[in-house]
Amino acid sequence: MSIDTYKLTSMEEPTDEVLSQLMREAAEEASKSNSEATTRFFEEIKQAAAAY
């Protein structure tokens, strides 16, 4: 089983390696999304402050 063939809906438990990779990728994606949201938030704050 590899990360490319594992399906989360599978009745089969992932190996420790596959689970570790899935968790690492999810954490990286969450971190990236959080960073992008923070950047957008502060840009909107700057724009709102400049409008006043």
C-alpha positions as CSV (number, residue, x, y, z in Angstrom):
1,M,0.0,0.0,0.0
2,S,1.3,3.5,-0.8
3,I,0.0,7.0,-0.3
4,D,-1.0,7.1,-4.0
5,T,-3.2,4.0,-3.8
6,Y,-4.7,4.4,-0.3
7,K,-8.3,5.5,-0.1
8,L,-9.6,7.0,3.1
9,T,-12.9,5.2,2.6
10,S,-11.1,1.9,2.5
11,M,-12.0,-0.7,5.1
12,E,-8.3,-1.5,5.3
13,E,-6.2,0.3,7.9
14,P,-3.3,2.3,6.5
15,T,0.3,1.3,7.4
16,D,2.1,3.5,9.9
17,E,4.1,5.0,7.0
18,V,1.1,5.9,4.9
19,L,-0.7,7.3,8.0
20,S,2.3,9.4,8.8
21,Q,2.5,10.7,5.3
22,L,-1.2,11.5,5.2
23,M,-1.0,13.4,8.5
24,R,2.2,15.3,7.4
25,E,0.5,16.3,4.1
26,A,-2.7,17.4,6.0
27,A,-0.6,19.5,8.4
28,E,1.3,21.1,5.5
29,E,-1.9,22.0,3.7
30,A,-3.5,23.4,6.9
31,S,-0.4,25.5,7.6
32,K,-0.4,26.9,4.0
33,S,-4.1,27.6,4.2
34,N,-3.7,29.4,7.5
35,S,-0.9,31.5,6.3
36,E,-2.8,32.5,3.2
37,A,-5.9,33.4,5.3
38,T,-3.8,35.4,7.7
39,T,-2.2,37.3,4.8
40,R,-5.6,38.0,3.2
41,F,-7.0,39.2,6.6
42,F,-4.3,41.7,7.2
43,E,-4.5,43.0,3.6
44,E,-8.2,43.6,4.1
45,I,-7.5,45.4,7.4
46,K,-5.0,47.6,5.6
47,Q,-7.4,48.4,2.9
48,A,-10.2,49.2,5.3
49,A,-7.9,51.4,7.4
50,A,-6.8,53.2,4.2
51,A,-10.4,53.9,3.2
52,Y,-11.0,55.9,6.4
